[in-house]
Amino acid sequence: MVDEGKQVVEEKPVEDENKIFDKVEIEASFPGGDSKWRRYLESNCNGQVASDNGAPEGTYTTVVQFVVDKEGNISDVRSLTNHGYGMEEEAMRVIKKGPKWTPAVQNGRQVKAYRKQPITFQVTGE
């Protein structure tokens, strides 16, 4: 065999543009940070929904998972818990109607990533 001086170029694997990351260097974030996000949830979430639907007294933490895409849009909103009494539906409604987020960053570029958000409902016997 004769070596014709061809250079071997190692191809770096190209990450799938549509890949959704579970772990990222910088998490997607709500504009203004966590305190603004908490304030948004508190002022837009109907905390009475569980009581209104007859839930027994107690503390219920719902967990909602969603995707923040490269443009900061929220999609694929779904509940990972199932307490009922309208809690998961209310948590998903509030997350869906929120503003755009700051996208997650991996390897210096914006990527699609999962976020999980716990939202706690308190039911008291008043």
Backbone bond lengths (Angstrom), bond angles and torsions (degrees), N, CA, C in turn:
res aa  C-N    CA-C-N  psi(-1)  N-CA   C-N-CA  omega(-1)  CA-C   N-CA-C  phi
1 M - - - 1.451 - - 1.514 108.81 -
2 V 1.294 114.31 140.74 1.454 119.77 179.09 1.518 108.71 -106.07
3 D 1.328 115.78 130.03 1.466 120.12 176.17 1.515 106.99 -82.04
4 E 1.305 114.99 115.81 1.460 119.05 -176.87 1.520 111.79 -92.45
5 G 1.316 117.11 19.14 1.456 120.57 177.07 1.526 114.09 72.94
6 K 1.314 116.35 20.35 1.462 119.22 179.03 1.521 108.81 -74.01
7 Q 1.304 114.80 136.27 1.455 119.60 179.77 1.526 108.93 -88.46
8 V 1.291 115.28 135.64 1.458 119.43 176.38 1.528 106.97 -91.39
9 V 1.315 114.23 119.35 1.461 118.89 179.90 1.514 107.74 -103.32
10 E 1.323 114.88 122.69 1.455 119.11 177.38 1.512 108.46 -78.90
11 E 1.315 115.83 125.32 1.456 119.21 178.95 1.511 109.10 -88.95
12 K 1.313 114.71 128.44 1.462 118.81 174.33 1.511 107.36 -78.60
13 P 1.325 117.40 138.91 1.468 118.11 177.75 1.535 109.81 -63.65
14 V 1.297 114.94 129.09 1.455 119.94 178.58 1.521 107.92 -84.78
15 E 1.332 115.36 125.30 1.461 118.90 179.84 1.519 108.91 -70.55
16 D 1.289 114.82 139.75 1.456 120.69 178.59 1.527 109.27 -60.93
17 E 1.319 116.03 123.65 1.467 121.60 -178.97 1.521 112.63 -57.63
18 N 1.327 116.92 -26.89 1.463 120.33 -176.50 1.524 113.03 -96.60
19 K 1.312 116.96 4.15 1.466 120.02 -179.68 1.526 109.73 -61.08
20 I 1.333 114.94 138.93 1.460 120.72 175.80 1.520 107.03 -108.01
21 F 1.324 116.29 120.34 1.460 121.85 -175.66 1.523 111.83 -83.83
22 D 1.341 115.79 140.93 1.463 122.29 172.62 1.527 109.05 -90.57
23 K 1.324 115.35 -41.75 1.465 121.57 -179.74 1.531 107.53 -118.11
24 V 1.325 115.51 131.63 1.461 120.56 179.19 1.523 109.59 -135.96
25 E 1.335 115.97 163.07 1.458 120.25 179.15 1.527 110.29 -68.17
26 I 1.330 116.19 -44.24 1.462 121.05 178.80 1.523 108.19 -125.85
27 E 1.331 116.55 117.24 1.468 121.71 -178.87 1.524 111.65 -64.13
28 A 1.321 115.11 151.56 1.461 119.65 170.21 1.523 107.25 -61.15
29 S 1.325 116.06 145.63 1.465 117.86 -176.98 1.520 111.29 -138.82
30 F 1.305 114.02 154.76 1.459 122.15 177.51 1.525 107.81 -76.49
31 P 1.346 117.60 139.66 1.469 119.06 179.10 1.530 110.49 -58.38
32 G 1.311 116.58 124.96 1.461 120.37 -178.69 1.517 113.15 96.86
33 G 1.330 117.52 -6.38 1.457 120.61 174.62 1.521 114.49 91.81
34 D 1.330 114.41 -176.70 1.465 122.31 -174.10 1.526 113.73 -62.41
35 S 1.332 116.94 -37.59 1.472 118.16 -177.94 1.532 110.53 -67.36
36 K 1.331 116.94 -37.16 1.472 120.29 176.95 1.531 110.15 -67.81
37 W 1.321 117.13 -37.48 1.465 122.29 178.45 1.525 109.87 -63.39
38 R 1.339 116.61 -45.54 1.454 121.08 178.65 1.534 110.20 -61.42
39 R 1.334 115.94 -43.12 1.462 120.41 178.88 1.541 110.44 -63.16
40 Y 1.338 116.37 -41.34 1.465 120.48 177.43 1.528 110.12 -59.41
41 L 1.338 116.93 -47.89 1.466 120.92 -178.47 1.530 110.83 -62.59
42 E 1.326 116.06 -45.84 1.467 119.57 -178.11 1.516 112.42 -63.24
43 S 1.329 117.33 -37.81 1.464 118.76 -176.62 1.530 113.59 -85.75
44 N 1.328 117.90 -15.58 1.467 119.85 -177.65 1.524 114.73 -111.09
45 C 1.329 116.94 -14.98 1.462 120.34 -177.94 1.526 109.43 -92.41
46 N 1.313 116.68 133.27 1.459 121.52 177.31 1.528 108.32 -81.55
47 G 1.330 115.71 98.23 1.467 120.79 -178.28 1.514 113.43 -69.01
48 Q 1.316 117.05 -13.68 1.463 121.45 -178.59 1.526 113.01 -87.44
49 V 1.328 117.14 -5.55 1.461 119.86 -172.64 1.534 112.15 -56.30
50 A 1.335 118.19 -39.85 1.466 120.94 -179.28 1.530 110.44 -67.13
51 S 1.330 116.72 -45.76 1.471 121.17 178.11 1.522 110.55 -62.17
52 D 1.342 115.79 -44.94 1.460 120.95 -179.14 1.523 112.13 -60.04
53 N 1.335 116.52 -28.27 1.465 120.96 -178.45 1.528 112.65 -99.81
54 G 1.341 117.34 14.08 1.462 120.79 171.94 1.512 116.72 81.81
55 A 1.339 118.45 23.85 1.466 120.08 178.97 1.529 109.91 -68.09
56 P 1.333 117.56 142.97 1.463 119.88 175.72 1.531 110.37 -65.75
57 E 1.342 115.92 159.13 1.458 120.41 178.48 1.517 110.19 -55.50
58 G 1.328 114.96 144.76 1.455 119.08 176.88 1.516 112.13 149.99
59 T 1.320 114.25 -178.92 1.461 121.91 178.08 1.517 107.25 -113.13
60 Y 1.318 116.32 127.66 1.469 122.35 -177.00 1.524 108.51 -123.71
61 T 1.315 116.47 123.52 1.457 119.91 176.63 1.523 108.52 -107.31
62 T 1.319 115.08 115.18 1.461 120.62 175.17 1.518 107.48 -90.41
63 V 1.323 117.26 151.23 1.462 121.09 175.52 1.521 107.16 -125.95
64 V 1.325 115.20 123.73 1.460 121.60 -179.74 1.521 108.10 -115.24
65 Q 1.332 116.12 131.56 1.455 121.47 176.56 1.518 108.50 -107.30
66 F 1.324 116.12 142.19 1.454 120.12 176.94 1.517 109.81 -150.57
67 V 1.327 116.16 168.12 1.457 122.31 179.55 1.521 108.11 -110.38
68 V 1.331 115.59 134.82 1.461 121.22 170.90 1.531 105.23 -108.27
69 D 1.349 116.08 119.24 1.466 118.84 -177.25 1.533 111.26 -84.45
70 K 1.345 116.04 -177.49 1.463 121.48 -175.39 1.525 112.92 -64.15
71 E 1.331 116.83 -20.99 1.468 120.65 178.87 1.526 111.56 -95.84
72 G 1.340 117.29 -2.35 1.458 120.81 179.60 1.523 113.88 91.97
73 N 1.337 117.10 5.74 1.464 120.51 177.93 1.521 110.64 -76.63
74 I 1.325 115.62 146.42 1.460 121.69 178.49 1.523 109.01 -98.20
75 S 1.342 116.24 135.25 1.467 120.45 177.46 1.528 108.76 -149.03
76 D 1.323 115.59 177.49 1.470 122.64 176.59 1.532 111.92 50.18
77 V 1.330 116.49 44.84 1.456 121.44 -179.38 1.528 108.40 -77.28
78 R 1.335 116.84 122.31 1.457 119.42 178.35 1.515 110.13 -149.30
79 S 1.306 114.33 153.42 1.454 120.71 -178.12 1.521 110.64 -89.43
80 L 1.316 116.13 138.50 1.465 121.14 176.40 1.529 111.03 -99.85
81 T 1.348 116.21 -5.44 1.462 120.85 177.17 1.522 108.49 -118.79
82 N 1.332 116.00 168.09 1.452 119.59 179.53 1.530 110.08 -146.71
83 H 1.326 116.55 68.17 1.462 120.78 177.79 1.529 111.03 -77.90
84 G 1.324 115.99 -25.68 1.463 119.67 -178.11 1.514 112.16 83.39
85 Y 1.321 115.96 -159.90 1.465 123.60 179.60 1.532 112.66 58.16
86 G 1.328 117.12 22.94 1.466 121.32 176.24 1.515 114.99 81.61
87 M 1.326 118.19 1.23 1.471 120.47 -175.55 1.523 112.57 -66.61
88 E 1.319 117.18 -48.22 1.466 119.54 -178.37 1.528 110.65 -63.87
89 E 1.341 116.33 -41.12 1.465 119.77 179.95 1.522 110.63 -61.56
90 E 1.341 116.78 -41.38 1.462 120.86 179.77 1.526 110.83 -66.51
91 A 1.328 117.50 -42.94 1.468 121.46 178.93 1.534 110.20 -62.02
92 M 1.331 117.28 -43.47 1.470 120.43 179.94 1.529 110.84 -67.26
93 R 1.336 117.16 -39.31 1.464 120.91 -179.93 1.528 110.55 -59.19
94 V 1.329 116.37 -46.92 1.460 121.23 -177.43 1.529 111.36 -64.44
95 I 1.325 117.14 -41.00 1.466 120.33 179.75 1.527 110.64 -67.37
96 K 1.338 117.30 -42.14 1.469 121.23 -179.68 1.526 112.28 -62.25
97 K 1.344 117.37 -36.03 1.462 118.66 -174.01 1.529 113.17 -88.28
98 G 1.324 117.12 1.41 1.465 120.65 -178.11 1.516 112.77 -72.60
99 P 1.337 115.59 170.14 1.467 120.64 178.33 1.523 111.52 -73.61
100 K 1.333 115.84 174.35 1.462 120.97 176.73 1.522 109.95 -63.49
101 W 1.319 114.77 152.25 1.456 122.20 178.12 1.524 110.13 -102.83
102 T 1.332 116.30 169.28 1.451 121.78 169.59 1.524 105.77 -86.37
103 P 1.355 118.54 122.76 1.474 120.48 -174.79 1.533 113.34 -62.92
104 A 1.335 114.97 159.27 1.459 122.09 174.32 1.531 108.95 -70.85
105 V 1.341 115.94 158.26 1.464 120.99 179.27 1.522 109.30 -125.97
106 Q 1.324 115.32 132.65 1.464 122.81 175.96 1.524 107.26 -138.53
107 N 1.324 116.70 130.51 1.466 122.18 -179.08 1.534 111.78 52.59
108 G 1.317 115.83 39.80 1.459 120.32 175.05 1.518 116.33 77.73
109 R 1.335 117.38 4.55 1.477 117.88 178.00 1.516 111.44 -132.81
110 Q 1.314 113.92 156.67 1.464 119.47 -178.86 1.515 110.11 -73.42
111 V 1.338 115.45 136.76 1.467 121.31 -176.73 1.528 110.06 -136.02
112 K 1.334 114.36 162.64 1.468 120.91 171.93 1.517 108.08 -75.91
113 A 1.333 117.09 135.63 1.464 118.81 -179.11 1.519 110.56 -148.43
114 Y 1.331 114.61 151.80 1.460 121.56 175.23 1.526 110.27 -78.27
115 R 1.315 116.19 147.40 1.463 122.65 169.27 1.513 106.77 -131.16
116 K 1.325 116.07 145.54 1.464 120.63 173.68 1.515 106.96 -118.43
117 Q 1.317 116.19 134.82 1.456 120.60 -179.69 1.511 110.59 -127.40
118 P 1.348 117.65 115.48 1.459 119.23 171.77 1.527 109.58 -81.65
119 I 1.316 116.78 138.59 1.464 122.23 174.22 1.533 106.33 -131.95
120 T 1.331 115.64 124.41 1.466 120.87 -175.45 1.515 111.03 -101.90
121 F 1.323 115.33 132.43 1.465 122.96 175.71 1.522 108.14 -111.09
122 Q 1.310 117.10 133.67 1.460 123.01 -179.88 1.527 107.88 -110.13
123 V 1.324 117.00 125.21 1.457 121.26 177.35 1.535 107.16 -113.42
124 T 1.325 115.94 118.51 1.470 120.07 179.54 1.519 108.93 -116.97
125 G 1.289 115.84 150.84 1.467 120.78 179.31 1.524 110.08 -88.72
126 E 1.321 114.72 90.22 1.473 118.61 179.82 1.508 110.65 -103.17
